[in-house]
Amino acid sequence: MKTRAGKILLVLAGIILAFILAEILVRVFLPQNKMVTWIEMHPRGFMMNQSDIEALHEFDDRTLRYQFNEWGLRGNKKIQQDDINILLLGDSFTFGLLLNQQATYASLLQDRLHANFPSADFQILNGGIGGTGLADWPGWLNQKGESISPDIIILYLNYMDVDRALSKNLYVVEDSKLQNSIRWKPRKIFMSLGRMGWYRWLQEHSELTNILVKLAWRDLYFSDQTDNFSQQNSQVLIPPADAFDPKSGYSLQLAKLLTEQLQIWCEQNGCRFILTTTGFFDENSTGAHTFSYYKSLVNETPENIYFFDNTPCVHEQTQGDFDNIRIPGDSHPNERGAQIIADCSWNWLQPFMEKEVISHEN
């Protein structure tokens, strides 16, 4: 028994020593920005932030510690049901990736509301989740929305939202109706692993672990139920092959039905739905499916949807040069970019909220 125990100890010591040596080699020859994962996928395939956690994120000279409350919203805000709660939804732009919380346009708009309506209890909740598209939000709202109970939902449409909706295959259009489907199915073992303290500690302190986690996210965490949208081998409902051509009109119909689904959720749960844009839209950098939907909104907004487009304002502020308002080496807005989005949003949000104040006073 002693000999067996000794062999096990030697093996463990060898593994630890090899890990330490590999860690040293990575730090010398292939240094990594460390990141503790905070995003996970619901079994239904939509993205979520983990709840009640803190996550480190390094990128060059930036070091952030993101906080998440019990609903997976950014920050540590407690939701007060007596307040007028305004839930912002969107991808990593809305989340404020690589920005301190105070520099996100969610927080900047909160500051504007407090300054301009000091007697009103407005609270902005940041529900941004990196990697989301338009199709993530119906499932997310069905899971989280009722407990958050927002009075107003503002969805910030970004330049790949419809392309992601098509790629994720969470919904398929059949006979002009949405049918539930899925593409990426998370493996339970990795979902559980992502919440374990020792695993998160390794992510925060080990650059080798960060490489291994990236590889695992790419190759192991999810299984593709569509077999890359194979019409012969897919295990789930998928759209016809020509749906991936923007000219087919399929993705435009998908986007309209998904937006309608969000509007219906708000009507059924006593809130108002507003659709706006990040303002980072142009024909060259916007996904083809997303740009088609964006142009349809600009040209003919549905009567039952509040739509405010920040794109003309953002272009005016930047002369169409987004590079000056992006984080160097990354595609996300820097502090000035977030400020411009907040300023442009305030142009329409202020008069909208003035009406809201009047209606609540009456």
Secondary structure by P-SEA (a helix, b strand, c coil): caaaaaaaaaaaaaaaaaaaaaaaaaaaccccccccccccccccccccccccbbbbbbcccbbbbbbbcccccccccccccccbbbbbbbccccccccccccccaaaaaaaaaaaaccccbbbbbbcccccccccccaaaaacccccccccbbbbbccccaaaaaaaaccccccccbbbbbbcccccaaaaaaaacaaaaaaaaccaaaaaaaaaaaaccccccccccccccccccccccccccccccaaaaaaaaaaaaaaaaaaaaccbbbbbbbccccccccccaaaaaaaaaaaaccccccccccaaaaaaaacccccccccccccccccaaaaaaaaaaaaccaaaaaaaaaaaaac
